[in-house]
Amino acid sequence: MKDIEMSEILELPKELYEIIKKEAYKRGKTIEEVILDSVYPSLDPEDREKIYLKLHENYLREVDKLYEIGDLPQSGEKCWGAVTALLNMIAERRGWRHYSHTDYTEIIEKLSIEVGEPLGRLFASAERLHANFYHNFLTKINFEAHRDDALELIEKLKKILNI
């Protein structure tokens, strides 16, 4: 796999989409990550890392675009996706589990100890954005605060990854 382009549109029957969406909610993952998990075993580690990085970049680009048009739930979900894509990269490199929301929490706990600073509060803000995708409860002012925390976490995760 040389260069990974991620701009294709996949049409699914509504019923299948709803099943995948429900599974994503259960796992605390994005829909794209649930689909990726299904082909995950057949990919080599280098390709998995490239895909996670591309997902991260795509999600991050969408955060501001969706915010500008006032779609806070979608913007927050893209921010969550940008965070989890980096957590997946870190876990891949270290041989850690990264298949569920619980796994992400455990990764954050391990990284907090490793870097000597609490990352849990920043991660909790990313989780809040993820929850807002499903329940649409955040006001703009609180959305912005949680988004800023999530973006700070992204910078710290990039530093850990040296990217």
Secondary structure in CASP SS format (residue, H / E / C, confidence):
PFRMAT SS
TARGET T0000
AUTHOR 0000-0000-0000
METHOD secondary structure of the structure
MODEL  1
M C 1.00
K C 1.00
D C 1.00
I C 1.00
E C 1.00
M C 1.00
S C 1.00
E C 1.00
I C 1.00
L C 1.00
E C 1.00
L C 1.00
P C 1.00
K H 1.00
E H 1.00
L H 1.00
Y H 1.00
E H 1.00
I H 1.00
I H 1.00
K H 1.00
K H 1.00
E H 1.00
A H 1.00
Y H 1.00
K H 1.00
R H 1.00
G C 1.00
K C 1.00
T C 1.00
I H 1.00
E H 1.00
E H 1.00
V H 1.00
I H 1.00
L H 1.00
D H 1.00
S H 1.00
V H 1.00
Y H 1.00
P H 1.00
S H 1.00
L C 1.00
D C 1.00
P H 1.00
E H 1.00
D H 1.00
R H 1.00
E H 1.00
K H 1.00
I H 1.00
Y H 1.00
L H 1.00
K H 1.00
L H 1.00
H H 1.00
E H 1.00
N H 1.00
Y H 1.00
L H 1.00
R H 1.00
E H 1.00
V H 1.00
D H 1.00
K H 1.00
L H 1.00
Y H 1.00
E H 1.00
I C 1.00
G C 1.00
D C 1.00
L H 1.00
P H 1.00
Q H 1.00
S H 1.00
G H 1.00
E H 1.00
K H 1.00
C H 1.00
W H 1.00
G H 1.00
A H 1.00
V H 1.00
T H 1.00
A H 1.00
L H 1.00
L H 1.00
N H 1.00
M H 1.00
I H 1.00
A H 1.00
E H 1.00
R H 1.00
R H 1.00
G C 1.00
W C 1.00
R C 1.00
H C 1.00
Y C 1.00
S C 1.00
H H 1.00
T H 1.00
D H 1.00
Y H 1.00
T H 1.00
E H 1.00
I H 1.00
I H 1.00
E H 1.00
K H 1.00
L H 1.00
S H 1.00
I H 1.00
E H 1.00
V H 1.00
G C 1.00
E C 1.00
P C 1.00
L C 1.00
G H 1.00
R H 1.00
L H 1.00
F H 1.00
A H 1.00
S H 1.00
A H 1.00
E H 1.00
R H 1.00
L H 1.00
H H 1.00
A H 1.00
N H 1.00
F H 1.00
Y H 1.00
H H 1.00
N C 1.00
F C 1.00
L C 1.00
T C 1.00
K H 1.00
I H 1.00
N H 1.00
F H 1.00
E H 1.00
A H 1.00
H H 1.00
R H 1.00
D H 1.00
D H 1.00
A H 1.00
L H 1.00
E H 1.00
L H 1.00
I H 1.00
E H 1.00
K H 1.00
L H 1.00
K H 1.00
K H 1.00
I H 1.00
L H 1.00
N C 1.00
I C 1.00
END
